[in-house]
Amino acid sequence: MVSKFMYLYVFLTGATVMSVEMSASRLIAPYFGTSLIVWANIIGIILLAMSAGYVAGGRIADRFPRPNVLFVISLGAGLILSIIPLAAQWVFQFLTAGILGTPVRISLLVFVGTLFVFAPPVFLLAMVSPFVLRLSVQSTGQTGETAGRLYAFSTLGSLLGTFIPSLILIPNIGTRATILWSAFVLLTISAVGLRRWWAAVLTLIPLLLLVFSPHTVKANGKVLWEKETPYQYAQVIEQKDGSIALVYNEGGGYQSVYRPNHALPPQDYYNYYLMLPYLRPAAKPDVWILGSAGGTMLGLFDRWVRPSFAELTLTGVEIDPEIIPLGTKYFGLKGNEGEIVNSDARTFLTSNKDKADLIIVDAYSQQIYIPFHLATQEFYQKARTHLEPGGILALNVNAVSPSSPLLQSFEQTLSSVFAYTYILPVPNSYNYVLLATERPLSAAEIPADLPLALQPFALHYTQELTTVQPTAGIIFTDDKAPVEFLTDQMIWQTIFQTSKSKENPALPENKSKSTVVETSSAGTQVPNPEQNSPERSHTTVPDLKPEAMALYDEGHNLYDRRQFAKAIAKFDQALELDPACYPALTLKGASFAFQGNYVKGLTLIQQALKINPSFEYGYFNLGLANELAGRWQDSISAYTHALELDVKDTWSYYGIASIYGRQGTVEKVIEYLKPAIALNPGVKKVAREEHDFAPVKNDPRFQELVKP
């Protein structure tokens, strides 16, 4: 007959098993998130550990059918549980930098290692049920009834271990304390069963660790605030530059950033949303921000847009109630910027009958995953019904290149709902802003008298806003939206360097100005820059080693196809053979500039010009690198120097014309584009497709000059 103590024992051990499983997901979340892949591994390994524990428990019970053996097993599980929180923190604070910043080898080892930290206690706890059954069954006639009761109590304990940690303990005392209290309960019930003084002493271990072990879950800069909310693990961190960042879970990015005085660096994608009221002006613009987090965008719209739109109305929607108060405490909100609604974004739309001029979708379930239910055709159809005529829906997608299946699927999905979809790459980042509307947009609608701080963003719209023409990807629906899978696939491809999109996605596509237009493997038209330059004839530089120049030619072919990483490798080989190979230095620098590393690129080109101060192609690439870096006056100076060396350098004329095109100075555009076309009529086609000339493309003089 089973004693009442044994029923209590299996009840509490069953509760501990589920408490371990629920806590495992929360302990791992700060380092690897809580995606489907993470959950699948947690559940899979715990089930594997339990299966092995059932088998081992039955065998040990048959060999050593004594209660003390059973209690020692559960005592060991309690001791292992006690050290898990501290051990996990020590390991991961040294080995991880978020899933985007950690080498795949370490990610896999630490990820699997962490899960296996939980396998030993679960393995030991799984031994309990077969062991208790073996001790309790006195005759075969009692086996079924006894087993049923024991498993019923164990399952009821598991039910308690599911809801108590999830709904009460973790939200109120945290994961670390939940695990330690579970260890204390397990050690206590085991010590009662053993009736040994030393076992009673061991119950103090989790209590001591609860008091004296570090309370910060994850060391990550200067932590101003930290909490495990019902939705995620969150930290507010003060960075070295004085900015304040809100970080969720594994830390692959920031959910909100407050910069002193609401500064506007060009790499912050949300700064580009500030142009939306100017693209679709309304007397009383109503802006909804679905996923307001710490309120960064509320503060930016209030600071930079409200002066132009005095009756601007802002509404932020945030699902996590613990995050909303952080806006006024850490992220520069005064509290009067607008209303903040505590709700899921889709639920907000469903329950709301109002309409908005702008809807910004900026919700992330973790650092990098857009919640699938906010990515589907059905969601965007719902959002469209909440837009005023001509209203704009905007969202940001993280992608390593324009050909990313994740980005292309968002483009397909939006295009299936809205008449017009546009894409804006954000400079020096992996962010793409997508805009969807029922009326066409034009960057020319943005007024010229913007605040000075906003003008660079308006200029970027003028240069880079393009219409989406989806050719690949799937349409996300409520039934099928593999957002997490496509995101994880993109991450691992990037880590393994299998994606050719290691190039900076925000750089212009056709800035290597040339006469011959080729098509790259990605379908992008890439002009070949190697025409009209004295350097093209290698016989004019006899001091350079032929072997090095042969490698340079191979690298040049790769450069023409925009395979910049491979081109750099070839240029490095050339420079190993001949450190004075200035053509290789020049194009190596241009390659780095195209990848967004402007400082290194300019340094290499200047080194080449020191070796050969009369190298016209070097000055052309110096102008190109400065242009990519946004240093237009320096770019014009370099192109001008190239023309002084070779008055027939088509693409230096074109380079100067394109810069004046960005500035909207049509007279200067005509002045420099005319000689380029005279030297090479093929320039007309390139100019017609060049985004740089968007500010002047409607001018009759420009149209007359570039017409076929």
N, C-alpha and C positions, 0 to 999 in steps of 0.2 A: 504493500500500500504506500502511496506517495505521501510524504509529510507536507503539511502546510508550508513549511520553510522551503521545500523544493519547488513548490508552485511559485512562491515569491521569487525564488532564485532564478527560475527560467523566465519569469516575467521581466525582471530587471535586466538580465543578460540580453533578452530579446530587444528590450528598449535601447540598450547600449549599442547593439549592432546598427540599428537605424539611425541613432544619434551620430555614430561614426560616419555613416554614409552621407547624411545631410551636412555634417560639418566638413567632410572632405571637400565637397564642392565649394564651400565658402573659403576654406583655407587655400585652395588652389586658385580661386578667382583672382586674387591680386597679382598673380604671376602669369596665368594662362587663360583667364576669363572663364566664362560658363557657356561656351558654345555647345552645339550638339555633339561635336567631336569630343569635347572634354567630358560631357555627361556620359557619353557612350563608353568611354574608357573607365570612368569611375564605376559605373554600374557593372560593366563587364568584368573588371578585375575583382570587385567585391563578390560577385556571383561565383567567379572562379575560386576565390579564397574560401567561400562558404562550402562549395562542393568538395574541395580538398579537405576542409575541416570536418565535414560530416563523415567522410571515409576514415580519416585518421582518428576521429573521436570514437567511432565504433570499434576500431581495432584496439585502441589503447584501453577502452572500457572492458573489452573481453579479456585482455591480458592482466589489467590491474583494476579490477572492479571494486575500488575503494573510494569513498567520498573525498578523502583528503587529496587524492590525486586530482580529482575534478576541481577542487577549490584552488589548488596550486596553479592549475592551468588558467583559470579565470583571474587569479591574482597576477599572473604574468601578463595577461592581456591588459589589466589595469595599469601596470607599471609602464608598459609600452605606450599606452595612451597618454600617460602623464608627460612623457618627454617629446611627444609629437609636435606640439606648438612651438616649442623653443628650438628644436632641431630644424624644423622646416624654415623658420625665419633665418637662422644662421646660414643655412645652405643657400637659400634663394637670394638673399641680399647681395651675395658675392657673384652668383652665377647667372642671373637674369637681368636683361634690360628691356623687358617686354617682348612680346612675340615678334615685333618688328625689328628689334635691335639685338637679338641674341643669335649667334650662329646656330644652325640647325642641329649640329652635333650635340651642343650643350642643351638646346631646347628639348630634344628627344630624351637625352639621358636624365635631365632633371624632371621632366614631365613624367616619364615612366617611373623614375625613382620615387617621386613624391607619392604616386598612386600605390606603389609597393610598400611605402611606409604604413599605409593603412591596411594592407593585406595581412601582415602578421597578427594584429589584434583580432581582426575579423576571422582569420583562420582558427585562432584559439577559441574564440567565442562560439564558432560553429560546432565545436566539439561538445558543447554543453548538452544539446538536446539528445543525441544518441547516447551520451554517457549517462544522463539522468534516467533515460528510458531503461538502460541496462541495469542500473542500480534499483529501479523501482519495480520492474516486472518480476513477479514471484511465480507466476504460472502462465502457460501459453494462453489460457482462457482469458487472462486479463490484458493481454498485449494490446489489442485494438483499442479498448476503452482507455487504457492508460496513455497510450501514444496520442490518442485524440485530445485528451485533456491537456497533456504537456504541450503539444503543438498549439493548442488553442491559447493557453496562457502565454506562450512565447510570442505568438502572433499579436495578441492584445498588447503585449509589451512593445512589440515593434510598431504598432499603431501609435502608442503613446510616444515612442522615440522618434516618430515622424513629425507629429504635430507640436509637441512641447518645444523641441529645439527650434523648429521653423517659425512658429508663431509667437513664442514667448522668449525663449532664452537667447537665441542669436540676435534678434533685433534689440534686446534690452541689455544684455551683458556681453555680447560678442561671441565670435567663434572660439577664440582661445579659451575663454572662461567656460564656454559650453563643453568643450572637450575635457577640460580639467575637472569640472563637476561630474561629468560622466565617468571619468576615471575614479573619482572619489567614491561614487555610488558602487561601482564595480569592485573596488578594493574593499569597501566596507562589507558588502554582502559576502565576499569571499572570506574576509577575516572572521566574520561571525560563524561561517561554516567551519573554518579551521580551528577556531577557539585557541589561538596561539597569540602570545603577547607581541611577538615580533611582527606578526601579520597586522595587528592593530597599529603598530608604529608606522608601517608602510602606508597606511591611509593618510598620514600627514603630508606625504610627498606632494600630491596635487594641490593641497591647500597652501603649502609653502611656495610652490611655483606660482600659484595664483597671486600671491602677495609680492614676491620678490623678482619674478621674471619681467623682462621688458614689456611694456604695454603697447608699444607701437607695433602694429602688425607687419608693416613693411617699411624699412628705412628708405627714404626717397627724397633727399634734400631736406630743407627746413620745414617740418610738418607743422602747420598752424592749426589744423583740425583734421580729425580722422574718425570715421564711424562706419560700421557695417549697417547699412540701411536695409529695409525689407527688400530692396531691389538690387543692391550692389555694395561692394566695398568702395568707399570714397575717401579721398584725401584732398586737402587744400594745402598747396605747397608754395612757399616763397622762393622764387628763383634768384639767381645771382644778379640779374639785371633789374631787380626790384619788382618785376611783374608777379602776379599771383595766378596760380593755375589750379584748376579743378581736375583731378585725375580719377578715373574709374578703373577698378579691377587691375588688369595686367599692365596698364601704363603705356600702351602703344601710341597715345596721343593725348591731347587735352580736350576736355569737354567745354571749359570756359577759361578765358585768360583775361585778366584785367591788367592793362598796361597803364603806367602813370599818365594822367591827363588824357586817357583814352587815345593813345597814340595809334597810328594806322600803318603798320608795316605791310609791305606789298604781298608777303607770303601768307598772310592770314586770310583765308578764303572768305570769311564772313564779312570782311570789309567791302567786298564787291557787291554785297547785297544792298549797300547804302545807295547805289545808283538806281535801284529799282523804282523808287518814287519819281525819279526824273525821267525814266523811260516811259512810264505810264502815269503822267501827272494827273492828280485829282485834287479838287479843292479841299477835301477833308480826307486824306488818305487813311485807310484803315488797314493796319498790318497785323497779321497773326503769325506768331513764331511758335511752331510746333516742335517743342524740345528746347525750352529756354535755358535749362541747366542753371548755371549761376547768374544768368542775366546779362552776359556780355553784349549780345545784340540789342537788348533793351537799352543799355547804357549808350551804345554807339549811335543808335538811331536818335535817341534823345539829345545827345551832344552835337551830332553833325547834321542831322536831317531836319530836326524840329525848327531851327532858325529859318529854313526856307518854307516849311509847312507848319504854320503855327497851330493848326487844328489837327495835327497828326494824332492818331489813336493807335496805341500799341497794346497788344494782348499776347502775353506769353503763356504757353501751356507746358507744364512739367509734371511728369508722372510721379516723381519721387518727392514726397512732402518734406523729407529731411533736407533736401537740397535747396528748396525755395528760400529759406531765411538767409542762406549764405550770400545772396546777392547784395544785401545792404551791409552785411558784416565784413565781407572780404572783396567784393567785386565792384565797388564804386557806385552802387545804386543808391539813389536818395530816397526811394520809396514812392515817388510820385511819377515815375516814368510811364506806368500803365498798369493794367490789371494782370495778375498772374493767377492762372487757373490750375488747380491740382487735378490733373486728369490724364488719361491716356489720349494720345493725339487723335486716334480714330474714333474713340468714344466721344471726344469733344465735338468732332464734326457731325457724328450721328445725332447727338442730342442738341445741336445748335441749329437754329433756323436763320441766323444772321448771315450776312455776306461781307467779304473783305475785298480790298483792292489788290492786296499782296498776301500770299500764303507762303511762308518759308518753312520747309520741312527740314529740321536739323536734329532729329532724334536718333540716338544710337543706343542699342541695347547694351553694348559694351563700348570699348574704345573705337572699334573699327567696323562693327556690324550694324547695318541699317536694319531695324526690325522688319521681318518679312511682311508683316501685315500693313506696313507703311510703304511698301514697295510694289504693290500689286495694281493691276489694271482697275480692279474694283475700288481700291482706295483713291486712286487719282480721279476716277469718275465721280466719286463722292466729293472730292475736293473741288472739282470743276463746278459743281452745282453751288458751291459756296463763294465763287468768284463773281465779282461785278463784271459787267461787259468790258472786255479788254483787260481784265485782271491777269496777274502773272502768278504762276506757281514756280517756286525756285527750290532747288535742293543741291546739296553737295555730295559728290561721289568720290571716294578714294580709289584711284586706279593708277597702275604703273605706266599705262600708255593709252592712247586713244583706241587701240585695238583690243583692250582688255575685254574679255567676255562679260565681266560684271558691268562695266560702263556701257557696252553695246546693248546689253539687255535692258538697262534703265532707259537708254535712248529709244529702243523698240517699244517699250511699255508706254512711255510718255507719248510717243508719236502715234500710238494706237488710240489715244484718248483726246489729244489736243491737235488742233490744226497746224500749229507752228511750234517747233521745238528748236532751241538754240543751245550751243555749248560754249563755255568760256573757260579755257585752261588758266589756272592760277600760277603765276610765275614761281619758279624755284620750289615747287611742291608737287605732291601727287594728288592734288585736288582739282576736280572739274566741277564747275557750277553749271547746272542744267536749268534752263528756263523754258516754261511751257505756257502757251497762251492761245487764244482763239483769234487774235489779230497779229499781223506782222509787227515785229519790233525793228527799230533802227537806232543805232547809237548816235546818229545825227540829231535825234530828238533831245539829247542831253544838252542843257544850256551851257553856254561858254562861261557864264559868270558864277561858276561854282566856287565854294570856299577853296582856298589854295590846297588844303590838305586832301581834298577829294579829287582834284584834277588828274593826278596820276591814274586813278581808277577809271575815270571817264575816258582817258586816253587809251587805257588797256581795252576797254570795251570797243572803242573805235578800231583798234588794231586787230583784236583777236576774236570778237564775237562772230560766230559763224552758225549757219543753219545746219541742223542735224539731218543727215541723209542716211538713215539706218540701213545697213546691208547685212548685218549679222546679229547674233544674240537671240534670246528668246523673250517672249512676252510673259512677264511675271503675272500670275493669277493667284487668287486665294488658295486654289487647289495645288498649284505648283510654283513655288518661288524659292529656288535654292540659293538664296542670297549668301548664307553663311558658307555653303560649299564653294561657291565661286570666289568669295573673299579669301577663304583659306587656301584655295588652289592658287590664287594669285600671289599670296604671301610666300608659299613654299617655292613657287617658280622663281620668285625674286631672290629668295635665299640661296637656291641652288644655281642661280644665274643662268637659268634656261630661257628666261624671257628676254627677247631682244629689246625690251622696253626699259633697259637700264638708262637710256637717254632721258634727259629731263623732258617730261611730257609737255611742259608749258612753252617750250621754245618754238619759234617760228619754223614752218616747214620748208620754206624756200629762200633761205637767206644765204645760200652759198653762190650767189649771183653768177650766172654764166650764160654762154650762148647756146650750148647744147643741152636740151632738156631730156633727161632719162627718167624711167619709171623704176622706183625701188621695189623690193619684194613686198613692201606694205602697200604699194599702190600710190605712194606720195610722189609727186613730181619733184625731182631734185635736180636743179641745174648743175652742170659741171663747171666749176670755177676756173678751169685751167685753159683760158684762151686770152689772147691779146696781152701776154706778159712775156718780157724778154727771157725770164727764167725757164720758159717751157723748153727751150733747146738746151739739153744737158751738156752739149759740146762746148757751151760758152763758160762752163765752170770746170776746167780740167783739174783743179786742185782737189776736187771731191772724189773720193774713192768710188770706182764704178760699182763695187759690190754693195756699198751703202746706198747708192742711188737706185740700184735695182730693187732693194727692199723699200726704198722710198716710193718707187712707182707702184709696188704692190699695196703699200699703205694708202697711196693716193686713190687707187681704185676702190678700196674699202671706204675711204672718206667720201668719195662721190656717191656711194650707195648708202651713206649715213650709218655705216657700221663703225661708229666712232671708237668703241672699246677695242675692236680688232685692229683698227687703223693705228691706234696709239701703240699697241703691242708691236706692230711692224716698224713704226717710227723708232721705237726703243731699240729694236734690233739694229736698225740703220745707225743709230747714234752710238751703239756699242762698238760698231766697226769704225765709225768716223765721228768723234764728238763734235767736229766742226761742220757737220752736215746741216747747214742752216735751213735748207728746204724742209727737212724732216722736223726740225725744231718749230718751224713756222706752222706747218699743218698739225703738228701735235698740239700746239697752242690753240689753234682754231678748233680742233676736236674737243679739247677741254672746255672751250667757250660754249660750244654747242651743247655740251652736257651740263652747263650751268656753273662750271667752275671758272668764273671770269678772271679772278686774280691770278690763278695758276696759268691760265691760257695767255693772258697779257704778258706775264713775266717771261714765258717761253718765247713768244714772238719778239719781245724786246731783246732777248738774248741773241736771237737769230740776226736781228738788225745790227747788233754790235759787231757780229762777225762779218756781215756784209751790209754796210750802210746804204748801198745803192740797190738793194734788193727790192724792186718794185712790188713783187707779189707779197713780200713781207709787209709792206705798208698797206696793201689792200687788206690783208688778213688782220692787221692791227686795227684798221677801220671797222672791219666786220666784227671783231671781238668787242670793241668799244660800243658798237651799235647794239649788239646782243645784250651788253651790260647796261644799256640805257644811257651811256655817256655820249650824247649826240655831238656835242661840240668837239670833243676829242676825236670822235669818229670822222667828222667832216675834215678835221685837220689831217688825219692820216690818209683819207682818200685823196685829199688835195695834194699831199706829198707824193702819193703814187702817181697822180696825173702829171706832176712836174717831171717825174722820171720817164713816164710813158704817156704821151698825150692821147694815145689811142686805146687806153685801158677802158673798155666798155663798162665794166662792172663797177669801177670806181665812180664814174659818172652816175650810174644807176643807184649806187649806194647813197650818194649825196641827195639824189632826187627823192629816194624813198624816205629819208629823214625829214626833208622838207614836206613830204606828203603827210607824214604823221602830224606835223605842225600846222597843216592846212594852208601852207604858203604856196599857192598854185603857180605864181610867177616863177619862183625858184624851181619848182618841180619841172616846169616847161623848159627853163634854162638848161637844166642838167640832163633831162630825159631826152631832149632833142639830139644832142651829139651821141648819146648811147644808141638811139634808134638808127641814126645815120651810119654808125659803125656796124650795127647788127640789127636788122629789121625784126629778128626774132624776139627782141626785147619787148615789142608791143604786146605779144601774148602774155609774157611774164607779168608785165605791168598791169594788164587788165585783170589778172587773177590775184594780184598782190594786195594783201590786207592793208599795207602801209598807206596806200593811196585812197583808202575809203573816205577820208575827209574831203578829198577833191574829186572823187570819181564822178560826181554829178555836174562838175564844171564843164561847160561846152568846150573850152580850150583843151582840157585834158582828154575829153572824149574824142575830139577831132584828132588829137595827136596819136592816140593809141588804137584808133579804129582799124579793123582789118584791111 
